[in-house]
């Protein structure tokens, strides 16, 4: 069994799992499905340059004046708020994470029991926009909005999806009681005040609408004693979580989401699903082996990007020290004798319906 990857020119990833070839196509393959007139994008570029769009979508052309540090590219808007890069290598990793989520969901995009006809959907921290694009493809009558502090989403998208440069921690400008579904994935490391985020989600959800949060635990686990105490991944996860907490943006939040939503008192029908997700080729079952292979690839290729800013800015590490540790961690990830897994958390909740004389009433914005 072998895996081969490259990160230049948005390559596909070919993987041989139990003699079945799985292929992840580069982003250019799925974004090119939606060609649009070039003049539309000329106008949009002009708006970005002149500041002609709304405050939410475009404050200035400085959005794309990215920051470069230790060989990686970072966002410009709200500089320093998010510690992970936004360059092509990181975008490939994010799309691979999306692929793994869909494998865990057996092709689905969410677990919440959305009511038929959900029309208004918000994806906060949309990243490359791949979840929003897939949702818009699947539900052509829905209006999907994806927000992020980095304008890295593709230009060619389905006609029912749009992207806005926005900080989900800033006051939202959307109408109240507006969205039927609000989705947020892998927001760990991005949020300072989770209570405030829940308040904004509640305010802008239509009564009866759902929020779903999906996050990956940054702790590793092993049930059979095959993970040595001196393995470098112990040091990495400890430093990663310590640096994130010191920065004020805790990254290991998956296991906290359900309790936070319950404590807020704003939601009902709160459900949590925890998916034990293998790292590597150690599982015997073919489907789990495939997931484990992709998870290992995502971690191996993402270690440097996830570590560089937090370790150097917060912990004071030198770049060469970070690279040395991440290289040792890659070697550990390739060791099939070590049976690691991570917990992937999915939590959804519903905004209560108002009651009038004992009858629930759905309320929507204009």
LINSUL-V514271 format. One line per field, one symbol per residue. ss: DSSP state (h for helix, s for strand, l for the rest). phi: phi as a letter, one per 20 degrees, with the letter a starting at -180 (. if undefined). burial: b if it has 24 or more other ideal C-beta (glycine too) atoms within 12 Angstrom, else e. A space follows every 50 residues. Layout:
BEGIN
ss = ???
phi = ???
burial = ???
END
This chain:
BEGIN
ss = llssllllllllsssssllsssssllhhhhhllllllhhhhhhhhhhhhh llllllllllhhhhllsssllssslllllllllllllhhhhhhhhhhhhh hhhhlllllllllllllllssssslllllhhhhhhhhhllllssssssll llllllllllssssslllllllllllllsssssssllllllllhhhhhhh hhhhssssssssssssllllsllllllllllhhhhhhhhhhhhhhhhlll lllhhhhhhhhhhhllsssssssssssssllllllhhhhhhhhhhhhhhh hhhhhhhhhhhhhlllllhhhhhhhhhhhhhhhllllllsssssssssss sllsssllssslllll
phi = .bcccbdellfeddcddlmdedcdffgffefffcfcffffffffgffffe meefffebeaffgdefedblncdcfdflgnfdeefcffffffffffggff gfffelnfdadfeffgngddccdemfmfnfffffffffcfeeddcdcaed edfffecgfdcbccfadfeegfdfffldefbcdbclegnddedfffffff fffdffgnfddcdcbdfeddcbedmeeffefffffffffffffffffncg dedgfeggffffffmecclecccddfdfdoeffefgffffgffffffffg eegfffegfffffeemfegffffffffffffffeeffedebceddcccbd ffffdclndfceccff
burial = eebebebeebebbebebeeeebebebbeebbeebeeeeeeeeeeeeebee eebeebbbbeeebeebbebbebbbbbbbeebbbbbbbbbbbbbbbbbbbb bbbbbeeebbbbebeeebbbbbbbbbbbbbbbbbbbbebeebbbbbbbbb bbbbbbbbeebbbbbbbbbbebebeebbbbbbbbbbbbbbbbebeebbbb bbbbbbbbbbbbbbbbbbbbbbeeeebeeebbbbbbbebbbebbeebebb bbbbbbbbebbeebebbeebbbbbbbbbbbbbbeeeebbbbbbbbbbbbb bbbbbbbbbbbbbbbebeeeebeebbebbbebbbbeebbbbbbbbbbbbb beeeeeeeeeeeebee
END
